[in-house]
Amino acid sequence: MRRLFVIALAGLLAACAQQPKVQLYSGAPQPQSEVLTVVVPGELEIRSINGQPYKAANAAYNLDDKQLLLQPGAYQIQAFYKNGFDVAGGISHEVVRSRTAIFDIDGKAGDVWRLEFDRPQNLAEAKKFEEEFKAWAVNTRTGEREQAQEGNRNVSALAALMGTSEVATQPTTVAPLGSAPAQAAQPVALQPAPSQAAALPHNDATLTTLQQMWNLLTPESRSAFLKWAKP
């Protein structure tokens, strides 16, 4: 009986050690040697991939690392650190969200890239990420390292402006940068700007909100907006 318990426990631990996989390409599952794998530490949350939010990339796996399975090609991944810390000996809890980092990855079939950062040892170190968050991506096969760009401060101004923190419709797959879209995008109709409208204040929160809204737009919507905004 004891031997059976040990075998069962070993099997359970092995299963827990496996990293959850999230398929973000269309079609049937492919061998891992045919796709690009991006390993995301459990403390990182994906804001967007190629400018689009992907809720599936943040499926709840506690703090386990997860593997994003993608078509080979170029991607821009915007992510931020998110973790909770006990305060006053566990009496309360504080969640820290860093400013975002922008990872540029160009991967081939079979490549495994890992998003990395220096782990904070305590709450004070983690809170420094709110102002400065240095991160990088590493090709685990070649050792190539790409420093991430500094992104926006992680504020909730966008959610407050839109009245919700959820995006109505999110795609479940993503294509590499520069590839043709899977289907034709619907035309975007923009109304002329009113002659008088309430103006948002010129401050950091407004700028961050506009930047976050821009990241949510499709390439077609961005093009239509720029044509509308051109004097």
C-alpha positions as CSV (number, residue, x, y, z in Angstrom):
1,M,0.0,0.0,0.0
2,R,2.8,2.4,0.9
3,R,4.6,1.7,-2.3
4,L,1.4,2.4,-4.3
5,F,1.1,5.7,-2.5
6,V,4.6,6.7,-3.3
7,I,4.1,5.8,-7.0
8,A,0.9,7.8,-7.1
9,L,2.5,10.8,-5.4
10,A,5.5,10.7,-7.8
11,G,3.0,10.7,-10.8
12,L,1.1,13.6,-9.3
13,L,4.3,15.7,-8.9
14,A,5.4,14.9,-12.4
15,A,2.1,16.1,-13.8
16,C,2.2,19.3,-11.7
17,A,5.7,20.0,-13.1
18,Q,4.5,20.0,-16.6
19,Q,4.0,23.5,-18.0
20,P,0.5,24.3,-19.2
21,K,0.4,24.9,-23.0
22,V,-1.8,27.5,-24.7
23,Q,-2.2,27.1,-28.5
24,L,-2.5,30.5,-30.1
25,Y,-2.3,29.4,-33.8
26,S,-5.2,28.2,-35.9
27,G,-5.8,24.6,-37.0
28,A,-4.9,21.3,-35.5
29,P,-2.2,21.0,-32.9
30,Q,1.3,20.7,-34.4
31,P,4.4,19.0,-33.0
32,Q,6.4,21.4,-30.8
33,S,9.3,21.1,-33.2
34,E,7.1,22.8,-35.8
35,V,6.0,25.8,-33.7
36,L,7.5,28.7,-31.8
37,T,7.2,28.3,-28.0
38,V,7.3,31.3,-25.6
39,V,7.6,30.3,-22.0
40,V,6.0,32.9,-19.7
41,P,6.8,32.8,-15.9
42,G,3.7,32.6,-13.7
43,E,4.4,36.0,-12.3
44,L,4.0,37.7,-15.7
45,E,0.7,38.6,-17.2
46,I,0.2,39.2,-20.9
47,R,-1.2,42.6,-21.8
48,S,-1.2,42.1,-25.6
49,I,0.4,40.2,-28.5
50,N,1.0,42.1,-31.6
51,G,-1.2,44.9,-30.2
52,Q,-4.2,42.6,-29.4
53,P,-5.2,41.3,-26.0
54,Y,-5.4,37.6,-25.6
55,K,-7.3,36.4,-22.5
56,A,-6.4,32.8,-23.2
57,A,-2.7,33.6,-22.7
58,N,-3.5,34.5,-19.0
59,A,-5.5,31.3,-18.2
60,A,-5.3,30.7,-14.4
61,Y,-2.5,28.3,-13.7
62,N,-1.5,29.7,-10.3
63,L,2.2,30.7,-10.5
64,D,3.1,27.9,-12.9
65,D,5.1,28.8,-16.0
66,K,3.0,28.5,-19.2
67,Q,3.9,27.9,-22.8
68,L,2.5,30.0,-25.5
69,L,2.5,28.0,-28.8
70,L,2.7,30.2,-31.9
71,Q,3.4,30.1,-35.6
72,P,7.1,30.7,-36.3
73,G,7.7,34.4,-37.0
74,A,8.0,37.8,-35.4
75,Y,5.9,38.9,-32.4
76,Q,5.7,41.8,-30.0
77,I,4.5,40.7,-26.6
78,Q,3.6,43.3,-23.9
79,A,3.6,41.9,-20.4
80,F,3.8,43.0,-16.8
81,Y,4.8,41.6,-13.4
82,K,1.8,40.7,-11.1
83,N,2.2,39.1,-7.8
84,G,0.7,39.2,-4.3
85,F,2.6,39.7,-1.0
86,D,1.6,39.2,2.6
87,V,1.6,42.3,4.7
88,A,2.0,42.5,8.5
89,G,2.6,38.8,8.9
90,G,-0.3,37.8,6.7
91,I,-2.9,40.1,8.2
92,S,-3.4,41.7,4.8
93,H,-2.4,41.2,1.2
94,E,-1.0,43.6,-1.4
95,V,-0.9,42.9,-5.2
96,V,1.9,44.6,-7.1
97,R,1.6,45.3,-10.8
98,S,4.7,46.6,-12.6
99,R,4.8,48.9,-15.6
100,T,4.8,46.9,-18.8
101,A,7.7,45.5,-20.8
102,I,7.6,45.0,-24.5
103,F,9.4,41.9,-25.8
104,D,10.3,41.6,-29.5
105,I,10.7,38.0,-30.5
106,D,11.5,36.5,-33.9
107,G,11.4,32.8,-33.6
108,K,11.9,29.8,-35.9
109,A,10.1,26.4,-35.8
110,G,11.3,24.5,-32.7
111,D,12.7,27.6,-31.0
112,V,11.9,28.1,-27.3
113,W,12.1,31.7,-26.0
114,R,11.7,32.5,-22.3
115,L,10.6,35.8,-20.9
116,E,12.8,36.7,-17.9
117,F,13.4,39.3,-15.2
118,D,15.1,39.6,-11.9
119,R,12.8,38.2,-9.2
120,P,12.2,40.5,-6.3
121,Q,12.9,39.1,-2.8
122,N,10.2,41.1,-1.0
123,L,7.4,43.6,-1.4
124,A,9.7,46.6,-1.3
125,E,11.8,45.3,-4.2
126,A,8.6,44.4,-6.2
127,K,7.1,47.9,-5.8
128,K,10.1,49.3,-7.6
129,F,8.8,47.6,-10.7
130,E,5.9,50.1,-10.7
131,E,8.5,52.7,-11.9
132,E,11.1,50.6,-13.6
133,F,10.7,47.1,-14.9
134,K,13.7,45.6,-16.6
135,A,13.1,42.4,-18.5
136,W,14.4,40.4,-21.4
137,A,13.7,37.4,-23.6
138,V,16.2,34.5,-24.0
139,N,16.4,31.9,-26.8
140,T,17.0,28.7,-24.7
141,R,18.5,26.9,-27.7
142,T,21.0,29.5,-28.9
143,G,21.4,31.7,-25.8
144,E,20.4,34.8,-27.8
145,R,19.1,37.6,-25.5
146,E,16.8,40.5,-26.4
147,Q,16.3,43.3,-24.0
148,A,12.7,44.3,-23.6
149,Q,11.6,47.9,-24.3
150,E,10.1,49.9,-21.4
151,G,6.3,50.1,-21.7
152,N,3.6,52.1,-20.0
153,R,2.8,52.5,-16.4
154,N,0.2,50.0,-15.3
155,V,-2.8,52.1,-14.4
156,S,-6.5,51.4,-14.5
157,A,-7.4,54.6,-16.4
158,L,-8.5,52.7,-19.5
159,A,-10.9,50.5,-17.5
160,A,-12.3,53.5,-15.7
161,L,-12.8,55.3,-19.1
162,M,-14.6,52.4,-20.7
163,G,-16.5,51.4,-17.6
164,T,-15.2,47.9,-17.5
165,S,-12.0,45.9,-17.3
166,E,-13.1,43.3,-19.8
167,V,-12.7,43.5,-23.6
168,A,-16.0,42.5,-25.3
169,T,-14.5,40.3,-28.0
170,Q,-11.0,38.9,-28.1
171,P,-9.3,36.7,-30.7
172,T,-8.1,33.2,-29.8
173,T,-5.3,33.0,-32.3
174,V,-2.5,35.3,-33.4
175,A,-0.5,35.5,-36.6
176,P,3.1,36.7,-36.9
177,L,3.7,40.4,-37.6
178,G,3.6,41.1,-41.3
179,S,1.5,38.1,-42.3
180,A,-1.8,38.3,-44.1
181,P,-4.9,38.3,-41.8
182,A,-6.9,35.1,-41.7
183,Q,-10.0,36.8,-42.8
184,A,-10.9,40.2,-44.2
185,A,-11.5,42.8,-41.5
186,Q,-14.8,44.5,-41.3
187,P,-14.8,48.2,-42.5
188,V,-14.5,50.7,-39.7
189,A,-16.9,53.6,-39.8
190,L,-15.7,56.7,-37.9
191,Q,-18.0,59.6,-37.2
192,P,-16.8,63.2,-37.7
193,A,-15.5,64.8,-34.5
194,P,-18.1,67.0,-32.8
195,S,-17.4,70.7,-32.9
196,Q,-17.6,70.9,-29.1
197,A,-16.9,68.0,-26.8
198,A,-15.7,67.4,-23.3
199,A,-11.9,67.5,-23.2
200,L,-9.7,65.1,-21.3
201,P,-7.0,66.7,-19.2
202,H,-3.4,66.7,-20.5
203,N,-1.6,64.5,-17.9
204,D,0.2,61.2,-17.6
205,A,-3.0,59.3,-16.9
206,T,-4.6,60.6,-20.2
207,L,-1.6,59.7,-22.2
208,T,-1.4,56.2,-20.7
209,T,-5.1,55.7,-21.4
210,L,-4.7,56.7,-25.1
211,Q,-1.7,54.4,-25.4
212,Q,-3.6,51.5,-24.0
213,M,-6.5,52.1,-26.3
214,W,-4.2,52.2,-29.3
215,N,-2.8,48.8,-28.3
216,L,-6.3,47.4,-28.4
217,L,-6.9,48.5,-32.0
218,T,-6.5,46.2,-35.0
219,P,-4.1,47.3,-37.8
220,E,-7.2,48.2,-39.9
221,S,-8.7,50.3,-37.1
222,R,-5.4,52.1,-36.6
223,S,-5.2,52.9,-40.3
224,A,-8.8,54.2,-40.3
225,F,-8.2,56.3,-37.2
226,L,-5.1,57.9,-38.6
227,K,-7.0,58.8,-41.8
228,W,-9.8,60.3,-39.7
229,A,-7.3,62.3,-37.5
230,K,-5.3,63.6,-40.4
231,P,-6.0,67.4,-40.8
